[in-house]
């Protein structure tokens, strides 16, 4: 099982360069970064985990800039977003960012797709909350048109693009590895089966019941049963938990690092080394 990590990198934490070098030298498989452009002070949306929203949410580095730094100082460390708030981006610009990072890293990028939880943040980007899932599906289709081998036009309900020359292309062709985050449910599983390579469930709870349902949806969509990827995200590990994931067919797990300075993060990496 590949052991990757995630962290809220901020202006107060360990740097992307230092962390990426340490991860690669120690044998970790990858680094995934979350995204929040801003956190409105006047916020009515509750924090999903309960209680007060941790301060790092409002200090998060741009994941593509940070991952670009990480790519420049590593040669085989996987690089991903966990997740990209696709609804909050111009899809033509985002397609270029993704393809460029994937190209410059030699195909090491994984696109984590998420629907978000902060209504106020999304509203400032002009996102209509009730249709954000349909908007993301539309934007994923548009980006795939830009990533196609030949100039391909796309016209959807929320956006369009003319047949265009758009380079670079994702290294693997068609699209980079794509994982969709979120809680189990029919809408989420439909998205995964349509345009993704797998599921990125936060914490990995309830997989025993959810994975068979996802596999059924995946198969009905005509997808290869062996191709579905399960990547539990932001996990606080134990030997028993990782063994359970392995039984479910999980080949990669993403462990949560503290949003802290160099000393504390490196200490956490020391602790996680037992799972490598």
C-alpha positions as CSV (number, residue, x, y, z in Angstrom):
1,X,0.0,0.0,0.0
2,X,1.4,3.4,-1.0
3,X,1.5,5.9,1.9
4,X,1.0,9.5,0.9
5,X,0.4,12.6,3.0
6,X,-1.7,15.8,3.1
7,X,-1.3,19.0,5.0
8,X,-2.7,22.5,5.2
9,X,0.4,24.4,4.0
10,X,0.2,28.0,5.0
11,X,2.4,31.0,5.4
12,X,3.2,29.8,8.9
13,X,4.0,26.1,8.3
14,X,6.9,24.1,6.9
15,X,7.5,25.1,3.3
16,X,6.5,23.1,0.2
17,X,10.1,22.7,-0.8
18,X,11.3,21.4,2.5
19,X,8.4,19.0,3.0
20,X,8.6,17.6,-0.6
21,X,12.3,16.8,-0.2
22,X,11.7,15.1,3.1
23,X,8.8,13.1,1.8
24,X,10.7,11.8,-1.2
25,X,13.9,11.1,0.8
26,X,11.9,9.1,3.4
27,X,10.0,7.0,0.8
28,X,6.5,8.5,1.0
29,X,4.4,8.1,-2.2
30,X,2.9,11.5,-2.5
31,X,1.8,15.0,-1.3
32,X,-1.8,16.2,-1.6
33,X,-2.8,19.8,-0.8
34,X,-6.3,21.3,-0.1
35,X,-7.7,24.5,-1.5
36,X,-9.5,27.5,-0.1
37,X,-9.1,30.8,-1.8
38,X,-10.5,32.8,1.1
39,X,-12.8,32.3,4.2
40,X,-15.4,35.1,4.5
41,X,-15.5,36.5,8.1
42,X,-19.3,36.7,8.0
43,X,-20.0,33.0,7.6
44,X,-23.1,31.1,8.4
45,X,-22.0,27.7,7.0
46,X,-21.0,25.5,9.9
47,X,-17.6,23.8,9.9
48,X,-18.3,20.1,8.8
49,X,-16.1,18.7,11.6
50,X,-17.9,20.8,14.2
51,X,-16.7,23.6,16.5
52,X,-14.7,26.6,15.4
53,X,-13.1,26.6,12.0
54,X,-9.3,26.1,12.4
55,X,-7.3,29.1,11.4
56,X,-5.3,27.3,8.8
57,X,-8.3,27.3,6.5
58,X,-8.0,31.1,5.9
59,X,-4.2,30.9,5.4
60,X,-3.9,28.0,2.9
61,X,-1.4,28.4,0.2
62,X,-2.5,28.1,-3.4
63,X,-2.1,24.3,-4.1
64,X,-0.9,24.7,-7.7
65,X,1.8,27.1,-6.9
66,X,2.9,25.1,-3.9
67,X,2.9,21.8,-5.9
68,X,4.9,23.5,-8.6
69,X,7.6,24.2,-6.1
70,X,7.4,20.6,-4.8
71,X,7.6,19.2,-8.4
72,X,10.8,21.3,-9.0
73,X,12.7,19.7,-6.2
74,X,11.6,16.0,-6.5
75,X,11.7,13.4,-9.2
76,X,9.1,10.7,-8.3
77,X,6.9,12.1,-5.5
78,X,3.3,12.0,-6.4
79,X,1.6,15.5,-6.4
80,X,-2.1,16.0,-6.0
81,X,-4.9,18.2,-4.8
82,X,-7.2,17.2,-2.0
83,X,-9.2,18.7,-3.3
84,X,-9.6,21.3,-6.1
85,X,-12.8,23.4,-5.8
86,X,-13.5,23.1,-9.5
87,X,-16.7,25.2,-9.4
88,X,-14.6,28.2,-8.2
89,X,-12.3,28.2,-11.2
90,X,-12.5,29.3,-14.8
91,X,-12.3,25.9,-16.5
92,X,-10.1,27.0,-19.4
93,X,-7.6,28.5,-17.0
94,X,-7.8,25.5,-14.7
95,X,-7.3,23.1,-17.6
96,X,-4.1,24.9,-18.5
97,X,-2.8,24.9,-14.9
98,X,-3.5,21.2,-14.5
99,X,-1.9,20.2,-17.8
100,X,1.1,22.4,-17.2
101,X,1.8,20.9,-13.7
102,X,1.3,17.4,-15.0
103,X,3.6,18.1,-17.9
104,X,6.3,19.7,-15.9
105,X,6.2,17.0,-13.2
106,X,6.4,14.1,-15.8
107,X,2.8,12.9,-15.2
108,X,2.9,12.9,-11.4
109,X,-0.2,15.0,-10.8
110,X,-3.5,13.7,-9.4
111,X,-6.6,15.9,-9.7
112,X,-8.8,15.7,-6.6
113,X,-12.2,17.0,-7.4
114,X,-14.4,18.4,-4.7
115,X,-17.8,20.1,-4.4
116,X,-17.0,22.3,-1.4
117,X,-18.8,23.0,1.9
118,X,-18.4,26.8,2.4
119,X,-21.4,28.5,0.8
120,X,-20.1,32.0,1.4
121,X,-16.7,31.2,-0.2
122,X,-18.5,29.7,-3.3
123,X,-20.9,32.6,-3.5
124,X,-18.0,35.1,-3.8
125,X,-17.0,33.1,-6.9
126,X,-20.4,33.4,-8.4
127,X,-21.3,29.8,-7.7
128,X,-25.0,28.9,-7.3
129,X,-24.9,26.4,-4.5
130,X,-27.8,24.2,-5.6
131,X,-26.4,23.6,-9.0
132,X,-22.7,23.3,-8.2
133,X,-22.5,19.6,-8.9
134,X,-23.9,20.0,-12.3
135,X,-21.6,22.9,-12.8
136,X,-18.6,20.8,-11.9
137,X,-19.7,18.0,-14.3
138,X,-19.9,20.6,-17.1
139,X,-16.5,22.0,-16.3
140,X,-14.9,18.6,-16.2
141,X,-16.3,17.9,-19.7
142,X,-15.0,21.2,-21.0
143,X,-11.5,20.6,-19.6
144,X,-11.5,17.1,-21.1
145,X,-12.3,18.7,-24.5
146,X,-9.2,20.9,-24.1
147,X,-7.1,17.9,-23.1
148,X,-8.2,15.9,-26.1
149,X,-5.6,14.9,-28.7
150,X,-7.4,16.8,-31.5
151,X,-9.0,20.2,-31.2
152,X,-12.5,19.5,-29.8
153,X,-15.3,21.9,-29.2
154,X,-17.6,21.7,-26.2
155,X,-20.9,23.4,-25.5
156,X,-22.6,22.7,-22.1
157,X,-25.2,24.2,-19.9
158,X,-22.7,26.3,-18.0
159,X,-19.9,27.0,-20.4
160,X,-18.4,26.3,-23.8
161,X,-15.1,26.4,-25.7
162,X,-14.3,26.4,-29.4
163,X,-12.2,23.7,-30.9
164,X,-8.8,24.9,-29.9
165,X,-5.1,24.3,-29.8
166,X,-4.4,23.8,-26.1
167,X,-1.0,22.5,-25.0
168,X,0.6,21.0,-23.0
169,X,-1.6,17.9,-22.7
170,X,-1.7,15.6,-19.6
171,X,1.1,13.1,-19.9
172,X,-1.1,10.0,-19.7
173,X,-3.4,11.3,-22.4
174,X,-7.0,12.4,-22.1
175,X,-6.9,13.5,-18.5
176,X,-4.6,13.3,-15.4
177,X,-5.5,10.7,-12.8
178,X,-8.7,12.0,-11.2
179,X,-10.2,11.2,-7.8
180,X,-13.5,12.6,-6.5
181,X,-13.9,13.5,-2.8
182,X,-17.0,13.6,-0.8
183,X,-19.5,11.5,1.3
184,X,-21.0,8.4,-0.2
185,X,-24.2,8.8,-2.1
186,X,-25.8,8.3,-5.5
187,X,-24.9,11.7,-6.9
188,X,-21.2,11.3,-5.8
189,X,-20.9,7.8,-7.2
190,X,-22.5,8.9,-10.5
191,X,-19.7,11.5,-10.9
192,X,-17.0,9.0,-10.1
193,X,-18.3,6.5,-12.6
194,X,-18.6,9.2,-15.3
195,X,-15.3,11.0,-15.3
196,X,-13.0,9.8,-12.5
197,X,-10.5,7.1,-11.7
198,X,-11.7,6.6,-8.2
199,X,-13.0,7.9,-4.8
200,X,-11.2,9.9,-2.2
201,X,-13.3,9.5,1.0
202,X,-12.3,11.7,3.9
203,X,-11.2,9.6,6.9
204,X,-12.3,6.3,5.2
205,X,-15.2,5.6,7.5
206,X,-18.0,3.3,6.4
207,X,-16.1,1.9,3.4
208,X,-17.2,-1.7,4.2
209,X,-20.8,-0.7,3.3
210,X,-20.1,2.0,0.7
211,X,-17.5,0.3,-1.5
212,X,-19.8,-2.5,-2.8
213,X,-22.4,0.1,-3.8
214,X,-19.8,2.2,-5.6
215,X,-18.5,-0.9,-7.4
216,X,-22.0,-1.7,-8.6
217,X,-22.5,1.8,-10.0
218,X,-19.0,1.7,-11.6
219,X,-19.8,-1.6,-13.3
220,X,-23.2,-0.4,-14.6
221,X,-21.4,2.5,-16.2
222,X,-19.3,0.0,-18.2
223,X,-16.1,0.8,-16.3
224,X,-13.4,-1.8,-15.8
225,X,-14.0,-3.4,-12.4
226,X,-10.2,-3.7,-11.8
227,X,-9.6,0.0,-12.6
228,X,-11.5,1.6,-9.7
229,X,-9.2,3.3,-7.2
230,X,-10.0,3.9,-3.5
231,X,-7.8,6.4,-1.8
232,X,-8.9,7.2,1.8
233,X,-7.9,10.8,2.6
234,X,-6.8,12.7,5.7
235,X,-6.4,9.5,7.7
236,X,-5.0,9.3,11.2
237,X,-3.4,5.8,10.9
238,X,-3.2,2.7,12.9
239,X,-2.0,-0.7,11.9
240,X,-5.5,-2.2,12.1
241,X,-7.0,0.6,10.0
242,X,-4.5,0.2,7.2
243,X,-4.9,-3.6,7.3
244,X,-8.7,-3.1,6.9
245,X,-8.1,-0.8,3.9
246,X,-5.9,-3.4,2.3
247,X,-8.7,-6.0,2.6
248,X,-11.0,-3.6,0.7
249,X,-8.5,-3.3,-2.1
250,X,-7.1,0.1,-1.2
251,X,-3.7,0.6,-2.8
252,X,-3.0,4.1,-1.5
253,X,-3.9,6.0,1.7
254,X,-3.3,9.7,2.4
255,X,-2.2,10.4,6.0
256,X,-3.0,13.7,7.7
257,X,0.0,15.9,8.8
258,X,-0.4,18.7,11.3
259,X,-0.5,22.3,9.9
260,X,2.6,23.2,11.8
261,X,6.2,24.2,11.6
262,X,9.1,22.1,10.4
263,X,10.0,20.4,13.7
264,X,6.5,19.2,14.4
265,X,5.8,18.0,10.8
266,X,9.1,16.1,10.6
267,X,8.3,14.5,14.0
268,X,5.0,13.3,12.5
269,X,6.8,11.9,9.5
270,X,9.1,10.0,11.9
271,X,6.0,8.5,13.5
272,X,4.4,7.6,10.1
273,X,7.6,5.9,8.9
274,X,6.4,2.7,10.7
275,X,3.7,2.3,8.0
276,X,6.0,2.6,5.0
